[in-house]
């Protein structure tokens, strides 16, 4: 799934981000969710409604992003909000390059 040539030529320093975006079939969905969170913090229902995706799909991707420390979550009474982590902001240029490469790859 990962195109080794793009990884080699771009010299990405964050292997986990490469794996999360390019190393799985769900990379496109992950980027859509990340883009939503970069606009503003949201809960799972907000994201599911905005992207017209199943709640369980959103849960799966957020769990992965949380596991790799690209999102943080904070609970307010009965609502959990997700937002980008410092790690994502520190690697935002790599994220944008990976997202662009994925879009180009999917258009072919």
Kinemage of the C-alpha trace (Angstrom):
@kinemage 1
@onewidth
@group {chain A} dominant
@subgroup {mainchain}
@vectorlist {calphas} color= white
{ca unk a 1} P 0.000 0.000 0.000
{ca unk a 2} L 2.842 2.441 0.794
{ca unk a 3} L 4.678 3.647 -2.276
{ca unk a 4} L 8.276 3.447 -1.096
{ca unk a 5} L 9.444 5.902 -3.795
{ca unk a 6} L 7.389 8.770 -2.344
{ca unk a 7} L 8.663 8.048 1.144
{ca unk a 8} L 12.269 7.943 -0.064
{ca unk a 9} L 12.091 11.077 -2.246
{ca unk a 10} L 10.222 13.226 0.267
{ca unk a 11} L 12.289 12.234 3.313
{ca unk a 12} L 9.328 12.127 5.663
{ca unk a 13} L 10.439 12.104 9.269
{ca unk a 14} L 7.178 10.818 10.768
{ca unk a 15} L 6.801 7.141 9.853
{ca unk a 16} L 3.559 6.809 11.793
{ca unk a 17} L 1.940 9.599 9.797
{ca unk a 18} L 3.035 7.946 6.540
{ca unk a 19} L 1.571 4.644 7.733
{ca unk a 20} L -1.668 6.296 8.848
{ca unk a 21} L -2.235 8.125 5.540
{ca unk a 22} L -0.617 5.906 2.902
{ca unk a 23} L -0.302 2.530 4.584
{ca unk a 24} L -3.995 1.730 4.843
{ca unk a 25} L -7.015 1.661 2.560
{ca unk a 26} L -8.735 4.135 4.869
{ca unk a 27} L -6.177 6.910 4.446
{ca unk a 28} L -8.575 9.078 2.450
{ca unk a 29} L -11.212 8.901 5.176
{ca unk a 30} L -8.597 9.654 7.824
{ca unk a 31} L -7.551 12.808 5.960
{ca unk a 32} L -11.168 13.953 5.645
{ca unk a 33} L -11.608 13.601 9.403
{ca unk a 34} L -8.298 15.330 10.140
{ca unk a 35} L -9.260 18.205 7.855
{ca unk a 36} L -12.529 18.642 9.751
{ca unk a 37} L -10.697 18.724 13.060
{ca unk a 38} L -8.190 21.243 11.726
{ca unk a 39} L -11.145 23.579 11.093
{ca unk a 40} L -12.542 23.198 14.612
{ca unk a 41} L -12.932 20.628 17.411
{ca unk a 42} L -15.848 18.261 16.897
{ca unk a 43} L -17.516 15.259 18.435
{ca unk a 44} L -18.069 11.985 16.599
{ca unk a 45} L -21.651 12.803 15.657
{ca unk a 46} L -20.649 16.195 14.213
{ca unk a 47} L -18.006 14.552 12.047
{ca unk a 48} L -20.289 11.696 10.943
{ca unk a 49} L -23.025 14.134 9.921
{ca unk a 50} L -20.663 16.571 8.206
{ca unk a 51} L -18.890 13.855 6.184
{ca unk a 52} L -21.976 11.662 5.749
{ca unk a 53} L -20.134 8.670 7.206
{ca unk a 54} L -21.164 5.980 9.650
{ca unk a 55} L -20.551 6.692 13.343
{ca unk a 56} L -18.571 3.439 13.705
{ca unk a 57} L -16.311 4.443 10.804
{ca unk a 58} L -15.590 7.758 12.512
{ca unk a 59} L -14.906 5.954 15.794
{ca unk a 60} L -12.446 3.576 14.105
{ca unk a 61} L -10.455 6.387 12.469
{ca unk a 62} L -10.445 8.622 15.546
{ca unk a 63} L -9.220 5.708 17.657
{ca unk a 64} L -6.296 5.216 15.260
{ca unk a 65} L -5.472 8.915 15.183
{ca unk a 66} L -5.651 9.027 18.975
{ca unk a 67} L -3.456 5.930 19.279
{ca unk a 68} L -0.794 7.592 17.105
{ca unk a 69} L -1.212 10.894 19.016
{ca unk a 70} L -2.502 13.004 16.101
{ca unk a 71} L -5.699 13.920 17.904
{ca unk a 72} L -6.533 14.678 21.497
{ca unk a 73} L -9.903 14.347 23.155
{ca unk a 74} L -11.534 16.164 25.974
{ca unk a 75} L -14.764 15.240 27.715
{ca unk a 76} L -17.273 17.934 28.640
{ca unk a 77} L -20.143 16.452 30.655
{ca unk a 78} L -21.671 14.018 28.125
{ca unk a 79} L -19.803 15.159 24.987
{ca unk a 80} L -16.262 14.227 23.959
{ca unk a 81} L -14.590 16.687 21.617
{ca unk a 82} L -11.682 15.734 19.375
{ca unk a 83} L -9.081 18.211 18.190
{ca unk a 84} L -5.653 18.150 16.513
{ca unk a 85} L -2.682 17.395 18.743
{ca unk a 86} L 0.551 19.349 18.878
{ca unk a 87} L 2.162 16.406 17.069
{ca unk a 88} L -0.119 16.929 14.075
{ca unk a 89} L 0.588 20.664 14.019
{ca unk a 90} L 4.329 19.983 14.241
{ca unk a 91} L 4.035 17.707 11.196
{ca unk a 92} L 1.444 19.723 9.274
{ca unk a 93} L 3.705 20.203 6.226
{ca unk a 94} L 4.262 16.456 5.968
{ca unk a 95} L 0.551 15.858 6.448
{ca unk a 96} L -0.283 18.232 3.600
{ca unk a 97} L 2.275 16.578 1.290
{ca unk a 98} L 0.966 13.105 2.131
{ca unk a 99} L -2.627 14.211 1.599
{ca unk a 100} L -1.743 15.776 -1.752
{ca unk a 101} L 0.086 12.633 -2.854
{ca unk a 102} L -2.874 10.461 -1.806
{ca unk a 103} L -5.307 12.645 -3.771
{ca unk a 104} L -3.113 12.471 -6.875
{ca unk a 105} L -2.783 8.712 -6.505
{ca unk a 106} L -6.555 8.243 -6.194
{ca unk a 107} L -7.246 10.399 -9.265
{ca unk a 108} L -5.171 8.105 -11.497
